[in-house]
Amino acid sequence: MEFPGLYNYWIAMVLMMMGLYIVITDPNMVKKIVGLSIFQVSVFVFYISMAKVRGGTAPILDDRFTVYSNPLPHVLILTAIVVGIATTALALALLVRIQAAFGTVDEEAIKALERET
């Protein structure tokens, strides 16, 4: 496989590193949730990129087609997208409660408030 044909893997790795960097370095919890979502999208892109078969068609049994693509990875990614959206919604709901309880979503400020009490 030639280097220009690997751009989708490079995009997945760049997105993965961006998401991981945001999660590790930013104390704002909203940005951490966004970073986790970016990381999750990179895994989706990587998984779908690996499942692509050049010249493959839908798995329809016919004499004209010889190379088939497996639809299972795409179905699994659709399920993972739904679970990811539900998890992100739950995290944002918890973040609203944290904001109401502490008055901030900054991790360092919440730790300082916890030490004071």
C-alpha positions as CSV (number, residue, x, y, z in Angstrom):
1,M,0.0,0.0,0.0
2,E,1.4,3.4,-1.0
3,F,1.7,6.3,1.4
4,P,-1.0,8.6,-0.2
5,G,-3.4,5.7,0.3
6,L,-2.9,5.8,4.0
7,Y,-4.3,9.3,4.6
8,N,-7.4,8.0,6.5
9,Y,-5.1,6.2,9.0
10,W,-3.1,9.4,9.5
11,I,-6.3,11.4,10.1
12,A,-7.4,8.8,12.6
13,M,-4.1,9.0,14.5
14,V,-4.1,12.8,14.5
15,L,-7.6,13.0,15.8
16,M,-6.7,10.4,18.5
17,M,-3.7,12.4,19.6
18,M,-5.7,15.6,19.7
19,G,-8.5,14.1,21.8
20,L,-6.0,12.5,24.2
21,Y,-4.1,15.8,24.5
22,I,-7.3,17.7,25.3
23,V,-8.3,15.1,28.0
24,I,-4.9,15.1,29.7
25,T,-4.1,18.8,29.6
26,D,-7.3,20.8,30.0
27,P,-8.8,21.3,33.5
28,N,-12.2,22.3,32.0
29,M,-14.5,19.3,32.2
30,V,-16.6,20.4,29.2
31,K,-13.5,20.4,27.1
32,K,-12.6,17.0,28.5
33,I,-15.9,15.6,27.3
34,V,-15.3,17.2,23.8
35,G,-11.8,15.6,23.8
36,L,-13.3,12.2,24.6
37,S,-15.7,12.6,21.8
38,I,-12.9,13.5,19.4
39,F,-11.0,10.4,20.6
40,Q,-14.1,8.3,20.1
41,V,-14.6,9.6,16.5
42,S,-11.0,8.7,15.7
43,V,-11.6,5.1,16.8
44,F,-14.7,5.0,14.5
45,V,-12.7,6.3,11.6
46,F,-9.9,3.9,12.2
47,Y,-12.2,0.9,12.5
48,I,-14.2,1.8,9.4
49,S,-10.9,2.4,7.5
50,M,-9.7,-1.1,8.3
51,A,-13.0,-2.7,7.3
52,K,-13.0,-1.1,3.8
53,V,-12.3,-3.6,1.0
54,R,-11.1,-2.2,-2.3
55,G,-13.4,-3.2,-5.1
56,G,-15.7,-4.9,-2.6
57,T,-19.5,-4.8,-3.1
58,A,-22.4,-5.5,-0.8
59,P,-22.7,-9.2,0.1
60,I,-25.2,-10.1,-2.6
61,L,-24.8,-13.6,-3.9
62,D,-24.4,-13.3,-7.6
63,D,-22.0,-14.7,-10.2
64,R,-21.0,-11.2,-11.3
65,F,-19.5,-10.3,-7.9
66,T,-16.4,-11.9,-6.6
67,V,-15.1,-9.6,-3.8
68,Y,-17.4,-8.7,-0.9
69,S,-17.3,-6.2,1.9
70,N,-18.2,-7.3,5.3
71,P,-21.1,-5.2,6.7
72,L,-20.5,-6.2,10.3
73,P,-17.9,-3.5,11.2
74,H,-20.2,-0.8,9.9
75,V,-23.1,-2.1,11.9
76,L,-20.9,-2.2,15.0
77,I,-19.8,1.4,14.5
78,L,-23.4,2.5,14.1
79,T,-24.2,0.9,17.5
80,A,-21.1,2.4,19.0
81,I,-22.2,5.9,17.8
82,V,-25.5,5.5,19.5
83,V,-23.9,4.4,22.7
84,G,-21.3,7.2,22.5
85,I,-24.1,9.8,22.1
86,A,-25.9,8.5,25.1
87,T,-22.7,8.5,27.2
88,T,-21.9,12.0,26.1
89,A,-25.4,13.1,27.0
90,L,-25.1,11.5,30.5
91,A,-21.7,13.2,31.0
92,L,-23.1,16.6,30.1
93,A,-26.1,16.0,32.5
94,L,-23.7,15.2,35.3
95,L,-21.7,18.3,34.4
96,V,-24.8,20.4,34.8
97,R,-25.2,19.0,38.3
98,I,-21.6,19.6,39.1
99,Q,-22.0,23.2,37.9
100,A,-25.0,23.6,40.1
101,A,-23.3,22.1,43.2
102,F,-19.9,23.8,42.9
103,G,-20.5,26.8,40.7
104,T,-17.7,25.8,38.3
105,V,-16.7,23.1,35.9
106,D,-13.0,23.6,36.3
107,E,-11.3,20.5,37.8
108,E,-8.7,22.4,39.8
109,A,-11.3,24.8,41.3
110,I,-13.5,21.9,42.4
111,K,-10.5,20.1,44.0
112,A,-9.7,23.4,45.9
113,L,-13.3,23.7,47.1
114,E,-13.2,20.1,48.2
115,R,-10.0,20.6,50.2
116,E,-11.6,23.7,52.0
117,T,-14.6,21.7,53.3
